[in-house]
Each structure stands twice: as structure tokens, then as C-alpha cells.
Amino acid sequence: MAKIAYTLPVTHVEHYTESYFRFRIKRPRGFRFTSGQFIMLGLMIDDKPVMRAYSMASPHWDEELEFYSIIVQDGELTSRLQHIKVGDEIIMSGKPVGTLTLRSLSGGGKRLFMLSTGTGVAPFTSLIRDEDTYERYDEIYLTQTCRQIKDLQYAQQRIEEAKNCPLVGEDAQKKLHFYGSVTREPYEREGRITDLIESGKLFEDLGISGLNPETDRVMICGSMDMLKDTRVILDAQGLSKGSGHKPAHYMWEKAFTG
């Protein structure tokens, strides 16, 4: 059980669909994190803390902290979290952690692929507004696979924010590309990201060459099945898995699997 370090007010809530919403909370003074990390947060329910791991979806320099959440109607936390309003209080642990950071990737790469499903896009919406991301890579490709087209709204908004950001906007306009696909309705890009990589459609649509360990680095955040299938593909392409202690070609976030 994570120790509660802060009780913080909600400053903004925005619902996108019946399944997804974002919320922002006051940022504690002195709280620092590295883009891609997560924190434990939640609510006091029946006088007991109920907390889950949430990636910081806001950039590390933001004056507030933003989170992107799925709604599970019978979930212990999100069934209640979906009803929060501005002024309500969120509990949060004190230490950000996580392996999905730039330092887990080895140097020398020119292209960065950030592959996500659903709310797995959250750590990447932090990274695409970080100056270091653009200093390290010439091309940045953020992908998100969801069930329906409307589920892509949050990522699309964050892409636009990055491209209009005073800090990284100029670089984002040149280097940042978004590729959204859906699995449950007709769309110009249909299918799981693993299928789109294996068929070559991802690269064909983007007008780029396939994966190459000499030039490419990959970050992954999604379901356990997606992570396992993606790892098989990356391994077959000669990319190796890294860690905070041993940087390599690709990395995933372990906290949200299982």
C-alpha cells in the first residue's frame, strides 16, 4: 500500500466518452518527476485509501498535474473517480517512479516510436511536451489503438497542444507524428498496432522505412497481450529490451501490466 503524501484539490475535469476522462490537480510545491513516470493516486473510500498507478500525462514543467483515466463501472476506484468535480480532493503518494523514460533507451537512435493502447498514451503525452525528446530524436511517432474513433480525442488534443506549445511547438511541428487506429468500427487505419507493424501498413501509411535497431528506439504502454505481442515483433527485428540500469532499443512500463 502506497503511503499518502498529499491531499490535493481537483482543478479541472473533462469527459471525452462514456469510458475516458481526464482530470487535473494542484501540483504540490517541490514535487518533481521525469517525463514518462507514474504516481499512486486515488480517493478515500469508506475511510480507507483506494489508490492505483497513474502516469503523469502533463509535461514535467506544468504548474498542475494531469491524469488520463478509463472508467470501469464496477471498478473499486474508477467507478467513483468518474464523478469527481472541481474542488474535490485526490490523495497521492509522494514518490514518482517508472521505467518508461528516455534514460531507459540507448543513445544513437534517430527515430522514437511510442506505441500505446487506450490510456497507455498518458506517459507519452508528457514526453511529447518535453524538450529532451526533441533534442534526442529527429522523428517521433506516437501511435494509439482504441476501440472507437471517438476514443482518440484525448491524444489528438495533446498532439495539437504540443505543436502549439511555446516550449516545444516548433520542433513538434517538424518532428512529431500521430497515428491512431481503431478496432471496432470502419476507419482509415483499422487494426491492432502489432498487426499494422507486421503487415507493414504502419510504415507505408507514414511513408517511412521499417524498424531498424541502428536508428530506432521504441516505448510501449498498453495491455499485457499487446506488450507481449509487440516484444516478439521487436525481438525478431533485432531490437533488445532495456531498463533503467541497462539502456537498450525498447522499453515498456511494467506497472500497468497483469
C-alpha positions as CSV (number, residue, x, y, z in Angstrom):
1,M,0.0,0.0,0.0
2,A,1.4,3.3,-1.1
3,K,1.8,5.9,1.7
4,I,-0.4,9.1,1.3
5,A,1.8,12.1,1.0
6,Y,-0.6,14.7,-0.4
7,T,-4.3,15.5,-0.4
8,L,-4.8,17.8,-3.4
9,P,-7.8,19.7,-4.9
10,V,-9.1,18.9,-8.4
11,T,-8.8,21.9,-10.7
12,H,-10.3,20.5,-14.0
13,V,-12.4,17.6,-15.2
14,E,-13.2,16.8,-18.8
15,H,-15.1,13.7,-20.0
16,Y,-14.5,12.6,-23.6
17,T,-16.6,9.5,-23.8
18,E,-18.5,7.1,-21.5
19,S,-15.2,5.4,-21.0
20,Y,-12.5,8.0,-20.8
21,F,-11.9,11.3,-19.0
22,R,-9.0,13.5,-17.8
23,F,-8.6,15.4,-14.6
24,R,-6.0,17.9,-13.3
25,I,-5.0,18.5,-9.7
26,K,-2.9,21.1,-7.9
27,R,0.8,20.3,-8.1
28,P,2.5,20.2,-4.7
29,R,5.3,22.6,-4.1
30,G,8.7,20.9,-4.8
31,F,7.1,17.9,-6.5
32,R,9.3,16.8,-9.4
33,F,9.1,13.9,-11.9
34,T,10.7,12.7,-15.1
35,S,8.5,12.5,-18.2
36,G,7.1,9.0,-18.5
37,Q,6.9,8.3,-14.8
38,F,3.8,7.4,-12.7
39,I,2.5,8.0,-9.2
40,M,-0.1,6.3,-7.0
41,L,-3.3,8.3,-6.5
42,G,-6.9,7.8,-5.7
43,L,-9.7,8.5,-3.2
44,M,-10.6,8.0,0.4
45,I,-13.5,5.5,0.2
46,D,-15.3,4.4,3.4
47,D,-12.4,6.0,5.4
48,K,-9.8,3.9,3.5
49,P,-7.4,4.9,0.8
50,V,-8.0,3.3,-2.6
51,M,-5.1,4.1,-4.9
52,R,-3.9,3.0,-8.4
53,A,-0.9,3.7,-10.6
54,Y,-1.4,6.7,-12.9
55,S,1.1,8.1,-15.3
56,M,1.6,11.9,-15.3
57,A,0.1,13.0,-18.6
58,S,1.2,16.6,-18.2
59,P,4.7,17.8,-19.0
60,H,7.3,17.9,-16.2
61,W,7.2,21.7,-16.2
62,D,3.4,22.1,-15.9
63,E,2.1,24.0,-13.0
64,E,-0.6,21.3,-12.4
65,L,-0.6,17.6,-12.7
66,E,-2.8,15.9,-15.3
67,F,-4.0,12.3,-15.5
68,Y,-6.0,10.3,-18.1
69,S,-8.3,7.6,-16.8
70,I,-10.5,4.8,-18.1
71,I,-13.9,4.2,-16.4
72,V,-14.6,0.7,-15.2
73,Q,-18.2,0.9,-14.0
74,D,-17.7,-1.9,-11.4
75,G,-14.1,-0.9,-10.6
76,E,-13.3,-0.1,-7.0
77,L,-11.7,3.3,-7.8
78,T,-12.8,4.5,-11.2
79,S,-16.5,3.8,-10.6
80,R,-16.2,6.6,-8.1
81,L,-13.4,8.7,-9.6
82,Q,-15.5,9.3,-12.7
83,H,-17.8,11.5,-10.6
84,I,-15.1,13.9,-9.2
85,K,-15.7,17.6,-9.6
86,V,-13.6,20.7,-9.4
87,G,-12.7,21.2,-5.7
88,D,-12.9,17.6,-4.7
89,E,-9.8,16.1,-3.1
90,I,-7.5,13.4,-4.6
91,I,-4.9,11.6,-2.4
92,M,-1.5,10.9,-3.9
93,S,1.8,9.2,-2.9
94,G,5.0,11.2,-2.7
95,K,7.5,9.4,-5.0
96,P,7.1,9.2,-8.8
97,V,8.6,6.0,-10.2
98,G,8.6,4.1,-13.5
99,T,10.9,2.8,-16.3
100,L,9.2,4.4,-19.3
101,T,11.7,7.3,-19.5
102,L,14.2,8.4,-22.1
103,R,17.1,7.2,-20.0
104,S,15.9,3.6,-20.4
105,L,16.8,3.9,-24.1
106,S,20.3,3.6,-25.5
107,G,21.8,6.5,-27.5
108,G,22.3,6.7,-31.2
109,G,18.7,6.4,-32.2
110,K,17.2,8.8,-34.7
111,R,13.5,7.8,-34.6
112,L,11.4,7.3,-31.5
113,F,8.2,5.2,-31.7
114,M,5.8,5.4,-28.8
115,L,3.2,2.6,-29.1
116,S,0.1,2.7,-26.9
117,T,-3.4,1.4,-26.4
118,G,-6.2,3.2,-24.5
119,T,-4.9,5.2,-21.5
120,G,-1.4,3.9,-22.2
121,V,-1.0,7.1,-24.2
122,A,-0.7,9.1,-21.0
123,P,3.0,8.9,-20.3
124,F,3.7,9.8,-24.0
125,T,1.6,12.9,-23.8
126,S,4.1,14.0,-21.2
127,L,7.1,13.0,-23.3
128,I,5.9,14.8,-26.4
129,R,6.0,18.1,-24.5
130,D,9.5,17.6,-23.1
131,E,12.4,19.4,-24.8
132,D,14.7,16.4,-24.2
133,T,12.6,14.2,-26.5
134,Y,13.2,16.5,-29.4
135,E,16.8,17.0,-28.6
136,R,17.4,13.3,-28.8
137,Y,15.3,12.3,-31.8
138,D,14.8,13.6,-35.3
139,E,11.5,11.8,-35.8
140,I,8.8,11.0,-33.2
141,Y,5.9,8.7,-33.9
142,L,3.1,8.4,-31.3
143,T,0.6,5.6,-32.0
144,Q,-2.6,4.8,-30.1
145,T,-5.0,2.0,-30.8
146,C,-8.5,2.2,-29.3
147,R,-11.9,0.5,-29.9
148,Q,-13.6,3.5,-31.5
149,I,-12.7,6.7,-33.3
150,K,-14.0,8.9,-30.5
151,D,-11.6,7.3,-28.1
152,L,-8.7,9.0,-30.0
153,Q,-9.8,12.5,-29.0
154,Y,-7.6,12.9,-25.9
155,A,-4.4,12.1,-27.8
156,Q,-5.3,14.2,-30.7
157,Q,-5.8,17.2,-28.4
158,R,-2.4,16.7,-26.7
159,I,-0.7,16.4,-30.1
160,E,-2.2,19.8,-31.0
161,E,-1.1,21.2,-27.7
162,A,2.4,20.0,-28.3
163,K,2.5,21.6,-31.8
164,N,1.3,24.9,-30.4
165,C,3.4,24.8,-27.2
166,P,5.8,27.8,-26.8
167,L,8.5,25.5,-25.5
168,V,8.5,22.6,-28.0
169,G,6.0,23.7,-30.6
170,E,8.5,24.5,-33.4
171,D,10.2,21.1,-33.0
172,A,6.9,19.2,-32.6
173,Q,5.5,20.6,-35.9
174,K,8.6,19.3,-37.7
175,K,9.2,16.0,-35.9
176,L,6.0,14.8,-34.2
177,H,3.6,12.5,-36.0
178,F,0.4,10.8,-34.6
179,Y,-1.0,7.5,-35.9
180,G,-4.4,6.5,-34.4
181,S,-6.0,3.2,-35.3
182,V,-9.3,1.6,-34.1
183,T,-10.5,-2.0,-33.9
184,R,-14.3,-1.8,-33.6
185,E,-15.5,0.4,-36.5
186,P,-14.6,1.4,-40.0
187,Y,-11.7,3.9,-40.2
188,E,-8.8,4.8,-42.5
189,R,-6.5,3.0,-40.1
190,E,-8.0,-0.2,-38.7
191,G,-6.5,-2.9,-36.5
192,R,-4.2,-3.7,-33.7
193,I,-0.8,-1.9,-33.8
194,T,1.0,-5.2,-33.8
195,D,-0.8,-6.3,-37.0
196,L,-0.2,-2.9,-38.6
197,I,3.5,-3.2,-37.8
198,E,3.8,-6.8,-39.1
199,S,1.8,-6.1,-42.3
200,G,3.9,-3.0,-42.9
201,K,0.9,-0.8,-43.2
202,L,2.1,1.4,-40.4
203,F,5.3,2.3,-42.2
204,E,3.5,2.5,-45.6
205,D,0.9,5.0,-44.2
206,L,3.6,7.1,-42.6
207,G,5.9,6.9,-45.7
208,I,8.9,5.6,-43.8
209,S,11.1,2.5,-43.7
210,G,10.5,-0.4,-41.3
211,L,12.1,-0.9,-37.9
212,N,15.9,-0.9,-37.7
213,P,17.9,-1.3,-34.4
214,E,20.6,1.1,-35.6
215,T,18.1,4.0,-36.0
216,D,15.0,3.2,-33.9
217,R,14.0,3.3,-30.3
218,V,10.6,2.1,-29.0
219,M,8.5,2.8,-25.9
220,I,5.4,0.7,-25.2
221,C,2.4,1.2,-22.9
222,G,-0.7,-1.0,-23.2
223,S,-2.3,-4.2,-22.2
224,M,-0.3,-7.3,-21.3
225,D,-1.3,-9.0,-24.5
226,M,-0.2,-6.0,-26.6
227,L,3.1,-5.8,-24.7
228,K,3.9,-9.5,-25.2
229,D,3.0,-9.5,-28.9
230,T,4.9,-6.3,-29.5
231,R,8.0,-7.7,-27.8
232,V,8.0,-10.7,-30.1
233,I,7.9,-8.4,-33.1
234,L,10.7,-6.1,-31.8
235,D,12.9,-9.0,-30.8
236,A,12.5,-10.5,-34.3
237,Q,13.6,-7.2,-35.8
238,G,16.8,-7.3,-33.7
239,L,15.8,-4.8,-31.1
240,S,16.6,-5.5,-27.4
241,K,14.7,-4.7,-24.2
242,G,16.3,-2.1,-21.9
243,S,15.9,-1.0,-18.3
244,G,16.8,2.0,-16.1
245,H,20.1,0.2,-15.4
246,K,20.8,-1.1,-18.9
247,P,19.5,1.1,-21.7
248,A,18.7,-0.6,-25.0
249,H,16.4,-0.4,-28.0
250,Y,13.0,-0.6,-26.4
251,M,11.2,-0.3,-23.1
252,W,7.7,-0.9,-21.6
253,E,6.0,0.2,-18.4
254,K,5.7,-2.9,-16.1
255,A,3.4,-1.2,-13.6
256,F,0.2,-1.4,-15.7
257,T,0.5,-5.0,-16.8
258,G,-1.1,-8.0,-15.4
